[in-house]
Amino acid sequence: MKNSSFKKLFIILSIIVAVSGFSQGMLLPLISVIFERNGISSSLNGLHATSLYIGVFLSSFFIEGLVRKSGFKYMILIGGALVAVSLLLFPTLKSLSIWFILRLIIGIGDNMLHFSTQTWLTHITPKEKLGKTISVYGFSFSAGFMVGPLLAKLVDVSESLPFIISACLSVFTISLILFIHNDFPSSNVRPVNMINTLKNFGDVLKTSWIAFMFPFLYGLFEAGLHSNFPVYALRNNLDVTSITLILPAFSLGALISQVPLGMLSDIHGRKKVLSILTLLGSITFMFGDFLPTSTFIMMALFLIAGLFTGSFYGLGVSFMTDLTPKNNLPAGNLMIAMSFSIGSIVGPMIGGMIIQISNGTIFFTLIASFVFIVFLLLQTQKRPTQITE
């Protein structure tokens, strides 16, 4: 691909993923606040939040075949359409069960969109620029995700307004992909079917299992912090305004460190950089339950945690790409999404139960424990980052 074409594609994909991050960053705390105000328990609130990630997980089993047949461009269009329509339906269909289904459909649409944009980039980016490229891609998502919770405050003006604004932005940005020519993943020697998709998953696990721990953790952060923390905060005498200031601090930390860490990982290797970040991240989160629950202290905690752990998804993608043969990159990117969705399902469910059992006194210790376990697992990875073709 020519350099000018690559830049055009990269800019459009980054804009699309930024607005996707914006929608996700808005949706999680918005629904958590609505449910908490309606007296819904924290455990049910957390369980409901998993529906989006159940959609991500389930769709991972059939997306590879669809993208190999239709190409990246049309999968992005379909995924974006599913998200936009679902967002518009939230204000008109007010039911716990229907909202669960709508969030699940958004999960399917988001996975189509993210898998296609992510695989497209890993497919065309030179190895020596991979860390920087994926970190800028992650920067775009984090920027959108940081601004998203600020839109949740509009619930005090109108419960419908945040959903409508987010849907309109999604329609506008997804239409940008119409200016790009379609492209397809590298061919695989195996025919596309469910059995061979599972075989591809097995092959990727053998080479790249450690890389999937990082999107798992990022899913834990994204869903746990944005779904459970509003409940934790409200029960510790913080208001909605404070919550909408605290949550973006994590994404701000990720924005600050994302590109420098991606470039450092290109130079010093993904394993070394991730080892340092997981250790520092676990220590940072451990302080959370022992600090006073004030707006500024929580903002500082989230900012520092974002500096160390907010790049885990992008670094995990780069780590996986280093370790995975190019013909299996679609399966590897699907497993990135699956790992992310598993973390996103585990986070709100366990977080909601912990908050309920502890009466809102323990939350951050759970996250710190998961991060430290991944730090230990990373030390068992004896082979350094390996680029395979």
N, C-alpha and C positions, 0 to 999 in steps of 0.2 A: 504494500500500500504506500502511495506517495505521502510525503511528510505533510503536505497541505490537507490532504484528505483525512489523514490520521488526526490532525488537530481539530478539523471540523467535527469529525465523529466524536472525538474525546470531549469536546466542549458540549455538544448536544447530550451525550450520555451523562455527563456530570450534572447538567441542568435537570435532567429527568430524575436522576437519583437524589438530587437535593430536594426537589419537591416531594418525592416519595418519602424521604426522611422527615420533611415538614409534616406531612399527613400523619405518619406514624407517631411522631413526637407530640402532636396535638391530640390524637385519638385516645391514647392510653390514659393520660391523666384526666382528660375531659370526662370519659366514661366513669373512671374511678370516683371523681368528685360527684358526678350525678348520682351514682349508686350510693355513695356514703351519705349524701343528703337525703336520700330516699330510705335510709335505714337498712340497707342491705349489708349483711355481715362481711367482714374482711376476707374470710375464707371463701365465701361465694363470689365476692368481688374478684379475688385472685384467680379462682377457677374459671370464671367467665372470661378473664383476660387471655387465658390459654387458647381460646378458640381461634384467634388469628394465627397462632403458631401451629395449631393442629392442621389448619389449612395449608401452611407452608410445608409441613412434614408430608402430608398425604399427597400433595401435588408433585412432590419430588420423584415419585415413582413413575410418572408418565410424561414429565416435561421434556426429558432428554429426547424421546422419540419424536415429540411434536416439533422441537426446535430443529432437529436434523431434517425433518420433512418440509417445514415452512420457512425456516431461517430466523435469524435474530430479530429482524425488523418487525415482522408480523406478530411474533410472540410479545414484543414490547407493546404494540398497539392493543392486542387483546387483553393483556394484563392491566394496562392503564385504564381501559374501558371498564373492566370489572371493578376496579377500585373506585372510579368516579361515580358510577351508577350506585354502588353500595353506599357511598357517603351521602348521596342525595336521598336515599331511602331511609336513613336513620331518623330524621325528624318526623317522618310520616308514619312509621311503623314502630310505635313505642311498646315493645314487649321484650321481656328478658330472653325468651327463646328465639324470637326473630332477630334480635340484636346479636345473639350468639351466632346465628347462621350468617348474618351480614359480616361479622368480623371474620368468620371462617372464609367467606368468599374473598374478602380483602386480603387474607393471607395467601390464598391461591393466586390472586392477581399480582400481589407484591412479589411472590416467588417467581412467577413468569417474567416479570419486569427485571428483577434483580439478577436472576440467573442469566437472562439474555444479555444484559449490559455487562455483567461481570465476566461471563465467558467470552464475549466479543472482545473485551479488552485484553484478557489473558491470552487470547488466541493471536492477536496482532502485535502485542508489545514485545520488543526485544528483551531478552533475559536481563541484560545489564541495566535496563531502565525500569524493570518491573516494580521494584520496591517504591520508587518515586511515583510512578504512574498510578499504582493501586492506592498509595497513600493520598494522592490528590483526589482520587475517586472517593476514598473514604472521608476525606476532608469535606467534600461536597455533601455527602450524606449527613455527616455530623453537623454541618452548618444548618441544614434544613431541620434536623432533629432538635437542635438547640433552640431555634426560633419557634418550633411547633407548640411547646407548652405555653408560650406567651399568648397564643391564640385561644387557649382553653379559658382564659380569663373572660372572654366574651360571653361565656355561659351566664354571667351576671346581667348581660344586656338581653340576650336571647339564646335559648338553648339550641336553636336551629342554626344560628349564624355561623359558628365555627365549621359545621359540617358543609354548609353551602360554599363558603369561601374556599375551603380545602378542595372540594370537588371541582370548582371552576378552575383553580390553579392546575389541577391534575389534567383536565381536558386540554388546556392551553399548551402545557409543556409536552405532553405525549404527542401532540400534533407536529412537533418539531421533527420527529423521526421520519415524517413523510418526505423530508428533503434529503434523506440518506438512501443510498442503494442497499438492497438486501445483501446479506452475506450468510454463509453456512459454516458450521464447525468442521474441523478436520475429519476426514472419513475414518470409520472404524472397521476393522476386518470382520467384526461380528454384525449380523443383521440386527436391526432395531426391534427388540421385543422385551417383554418383562423379564424373562429368564436371563437374557444376555445383559440387561441393565443391572440385575443383581450380581451377575458374574463380574461386570465392570466395577461395581461397588467393592466386591471382594478383592479384586486386584489393587484398587486404590488404597484400601485399608492396609494391605501388606506393606506398601511403600510409605504411606503418608499419614498413618493414624494419629501421630502426635500433633499434626497441624490442625486437626479438627477440634482439639481442646480449646482453641482460642476463639473461634466463632461460638462455641458452646458457652464460654464465659461471657462473651459480649452479649449473647442472647439473655443470659442470666441478669446482666446489668440492665440492659435496655428494658426488658419486661418487668424485672423485679423492682428497679428504682422507679420507673414511671407508673407502675400499677400499685405497688405496695407502699412506696414511700408517701404518697398523698394521704393514705389511711394512717400510717405511722405518724406523720406530721400533724394531722388533724387531732389525733388522740394525745399529742404532746403539745397542744395549745398553739400550734402555728395555723395561720389562716391561708385561704386560697392564694392571696397575693404573694405571700411568702413562698408558697410551693412553686408558683410560676417563676419566681426568681431563683430558687435553689436548683431546680431540675436542669435548667439550661447551663448551669455552671459546669456540670460534668461534660457536656458537649463542647463548651468553651475550652476546657482543658484539653480535650481531644483535638480540637482545631489547632491549638497552639503547638502541640507536639507531633501531630500526625505526619506532616511532610518531613521534618527533621529526622524522626525515628525511621521513616521509610528509607530515607537516604542513608542513614547510619546502618540499617540492616543490609543494604546493598554492599556496603563497604566491609562491615565486620561480621556479617552472617546473621541469619534470622535467629538461630538458637541462642547465641550469646546475648543479643539484645532482648529477646523474650525472657530469658532467665532473670536478667536484672529487673525487668518490668514486673514480672509476676511476684518476685520477692518484695519489691517496694510497694506494689499494689496491695498485697495481703496485709502488710503492716499498716498502710493507710486506712483501709476499711476496718481493721481491728479497733482503731481508735473511736469509730463512730458511735458505738453504744455507751462510751464512757465520757463523751463530751456533752456540755450543756446544749439542749435543743433550742438554739436561737438561730435566727435567719442568717446572720453574718457568719457564724461559726459553721453552720451547715453548708453555706455557699463555699466557704474556704475548703471544707472537707471534700465536697463534690468536685471542685476545681482541681485539687491535687490528685484525687482519684482518677479524674479524666486525663490528666497529664500522663499518668503511668499506665492506665488500662484502656483508655478510650480508643487506642489504635489496634486493639487485639483482633478485630475482624479483618481489617486490611492486611495486617502482618500475617494473620492466619492464611489468607488467600495467597499471599506471596510465598509463604512457606510451603503450602500445598503445591503450588505451581513449580517450585524448585524440585520437589520430590516426585512429581507425577509425570509419566510419559505424556507427550502432547496429545496423542490420540485418545487418552483417557481424561483429558481436562474437562469435558462436559460432565462426566460422572463425578470427577473431583469437585467441581463447582456445585453440583447437586448435593453432594455430601457436606459441603460447607453450609449450604442452606438447611440441610437436615440437622446438622449439629447445632446451628444457630436456633432452629425451632425447638429442639429438645431442651436446650438451655432456657429458652423463653417459656416453655411449658413448665419445667421444673421450678424456675424462679418464682413466679407468682403463686403457684400452689403451695410450695413449702413456705415462702415468705408470708403469705396470708395466714397459714396455720400457726407459724411462729409468733406473729403479732397477736393473734387471738389467744394463744396459750399463755403468752407472757404479758398479756394486757398492754401491749404496745411498748414494752421496755427493751426488747431484744430484736434486732433486725440485721445490723451490719456484720455481726460476728459470723452469721451464716455465709454471707458473701465472701468474707475474708478466708473462711475455711476452704471454700471451693477453689479460690485463687491459689492458696498455698498448696493444695493437693496437686494442682496442675504444675506448679513449680517443681514439686518432687518428681512427678512423672516425666517432666522435661529432662531432668538429670539422668533418667534411665535411657534416654535416646543417645546411644553411644556414637552413632555415625553423624558426622557433620552434615550441614545442608548439601544436598546432592542434586545436581541438575541432570535429569535424564531425558532422553529423547525417545 
